[in-house]
Amino acid sequence: MNQKGFTLIEMLIVLVVISVLMLIAIPNVTKHNSLINEKGCQAFIKTVQAQVQAYEMEKETPATIEALKTEGYISTSQCPNGKEVIITDGVVSESIQ
């Protein structure tokens, strides 16, 4: 009888190869996660700064980030890294927590 299929040894080799690849990939992803969040926050700050300028053209300099939210210029005041965005004298920055 000639049966086709994988032997136990072949399956174990495949599992070892997949495990090694996972051991290499997962630390790289987690290591770069904070860098990705920081870059995302920098981009979000630039976007909010552009919305502040649009708000200034239509009205006046917004005193708080809440003014932008209530008028519909932005939907959130939180960066991807979890920090809040604040406005100080028309300049947008992330809050120090």
Protein Blocks (a to p, Z undefined) as FASTA:
>chain_A
ZZedddfklmmmmmmmmmmmmmmmmmmmmmmmmmmmmmmmmmmmmmmmmmmmmmmmmmcc
dfbfklmmmnopambfcdfkopacddeehiacdddZZ
